[in-house]
Amino acid sequence: MTKEDTISLCKLEKNQLAVIVAITAGDKSAKRLADMGLTPNTHIQILRKTLFCGPIEIKARESNLILGKGLAKKILVKKL
């Protein structure tokens, strides 16, 4: 997989399916995301999003989660 295959979670469209490839956050944010079940190889779906990468609602591991812009930008995904 090349870097061109990955995009920020913010760039996905509503109802788009993807898999998490990497978390580019610091230790504290990465732990917070891991505690929510957002780790590499986790499949996600975009449920709702606002303009300009505001809060995003996703479905991951049978749970609905809302992520702010800062955390969402630190999650790199590959479209499915």
C-alpha positions as semicolon CSV with decimal commas, in nm:
position;residue;x (nm);y (nm);z (nm)
1;M;0,000;0,000;0,000
2;T;0,134;0,342;-0,092
3;K;0,081;0,675;0,076
4;E;-0,146;0,773;-0,215
5;D;-0,388;0,497;-0,112
6;T;-0,452;0,660;0,225
7;I;-0,656;0,970;0,301
8;S;-0,769;1,153;0,610
9;L;-1,099;1,041;0,762
10;C;-1,223;1,397;0,693
11;K;-1,210;1,339;0,318
12;L;-1,458;1,051;0,314
13;E;-1,814;1,109;0,199
14;K;-2,135;1,018;0,380
15;N;-2,203;0,641;0,376
16;Q;-1,846;0,571;0,257
17;L;-1,683;0,255;0,393
18;A;-1,314;0,249;0,484
19;V;-1,055;0,072;0,694
20;I;-0,820;0,251;0,932
21;V;-0,459;0,230;0,812
22;A;-0,279;0,446;1,066
23;I;-0,325;0,689;1,353
24;T;-0,096;0,992;1,328
25;A;-0,179;1,132;1,672
26;G;0,039;1,176;1,977
27;D;0,037;0,918;2,255
28;K;-0,253;1,069;2,450
29;S;-0,482;1,109;2,147
30;A;-0,383;0,769;2,008
31;K;-0,473;0,608;2,339
32;R;-0,807;0,788;2,343
33;L;-0,884;0,662;1,992
34;A;-0,773;0,309;2,084
35;D;-0,998;0,319;2,390
36;M;-1,288;0,396;2,152
37;G;-1,191;0,095;1,939
38;L;-1,034;0,296;1,659
39;T;-0,717;0,107;1,577
40;P;-0,551;0,004;1,248
41;N;-0,751;-0,253;1,049
42;T;-1,083;-0,139;1,199
43;H;-1,362;-0,103;0,943
44;I;-1,565;0,217;0,965
45;Q;-1,856;0,384;0,790
46;I;-1,930;0,756;0,774
47;L;-2,283;0,817;0,901
48;R;-2,295;1,197;0,914
49;K;-2,053;1,481;0,862
50;T;-2,054;1,858;0,853
51;L;-1,887;2,092;0,610
52;F;-1,515;2,157;0,638
53;C;-1,441;1,848;0,846
54;G;-1,638;1,948;1,152
55;P;-1,776;1,677;1,378
56;I;-1,811;1,341;1,202
57;E;-2,034;1,055;1,312
58;I;-1,895;0,712;1,228
59;K;-1,990;0,352;1,288
60;A;-1,706;0,131;1,411
61;R;-1,724;-0,207;1,585
62;E;-2,105;-0,186;1,612
63;S;-2,086;0,150;1,791
64;N;-2,170;0,499;1,670
65;L;-1,901;0,755;1,759
66;I;-1,871;1,129;1,703
67;L;-1,523;1,267;1,639
68;G;-1,415;1,629;1,630
69;K;-1,211;1,775;1,347
70;G;-0,880;1,747;1,533
71;L;-0,907;1,373;1,600
72;A;-1,065;1,293;1,264
73;K;-0,771;1,450;1,076
74;K;-0,528;1,220;1,261
75;I;-0,693;0,902;1,131
76;L;-0,567;0,777;0,795
77;V;-0,796;0,539;0,608
78;K;-0,823;0,345;0,286
79;K;-1,154;0,345;0,099
80;L;-1,327;0,012;0,051
